[in-house]
Amino acid sequence: MSKGNQKTANLVIEWSPKGVTTFDAVTRSTQHFETAIAAAATTGSREVVAAVSRRSVFVRTTRVPDAAISDVRLVLSMKLGDLFPLAASDLAYDFVLTDDVDGEGRLAIVVAMAAQDLRRLHEEFKAAGYKVRQVIPSAFGSVALADALSRTAAAIVTRESDGIGIDIIEGRQLRYSRLSTNTANPTAEVCRTYTVAGLGTAEIIASSGLKFADADVTTPQSTLEALISSPQGIPEINLEVPEAVALRAKKAHDQRQAIALFCFVGALSLVGYTYYDYSTKVASVEALISRQKASITKLTKEQKAQQSVLAMLVSPRTLGKLIGDKKLATTIPDGTSDDAQSA
């Protein structure tokens, strides 16, 4: 089993349509009440772990692709109708991936309950003032109990208000769970459960002080106590109604879209800033070139004006020498002085 949630509530309440059973880790007491409201009058309204009774939950195993959790959930959503006797739209489900991998894929423990029962659970707990931290099958307490007794495989038999619960543990994983009303012969029910689960038999552990002749181990600890007291923490299983799952998926989708839009706007802003910065620099360079051209034009005009003035003061040959114009400098024959030419 994967390591669970270490920070959890100290009150676990097992819910069934016929009432609730509480285990308070502070007072170490177990009590049964007809309603959640009646329980709250004793325990006080606080944060709780809601454990679903074996009467109201299904436990199945199946092979899934050895892939990411999101991919496995998608595959399971299409297999629910084959695993459980209810339509997928009417189920609340969750799963645990094990370390058991073969050529057919990874073994998954899938748990489910009727969505209408889960809605009823939440309504009753809310009316009682309880804040539900997590909804998990109470059968997972049998895994914690087997761990506490150093067993990797066992059949855990638990007394319930309307029968006996039988949980099959194999490889430290919950492999099957059921409720039987045949309280007179627990051993026969254990054998029947192993047959349905398709597993070899192992030790029988009677919890909550339940006594019968064929039990290999009897312990006063209940599976509810083991669930909330496990050093490994409570498994990260949480049954949610379909609309809550859909709402969370929508929020995640909207968040991804918001992030994508933010990134797009950011990229667009960056492109705009880059273009603006480039355009500004180009405009600056062009303005500089224009100013330089204007300066050159001005200087050229001034130079020509100065040459015109100078041409009136000296001979063309002297002017040519001054301004470096060879053609002008050679227009007057050699040996003739400028003064003579002027005369």
Summary of the structure (lengths in Angstrom):
residues: 343
radius of gyration: 44.3
end to end distance: 122.5
largest distance: 153.0
contacts: 1031
relative contact order: 0.12
helix: 47%
strand: 26%
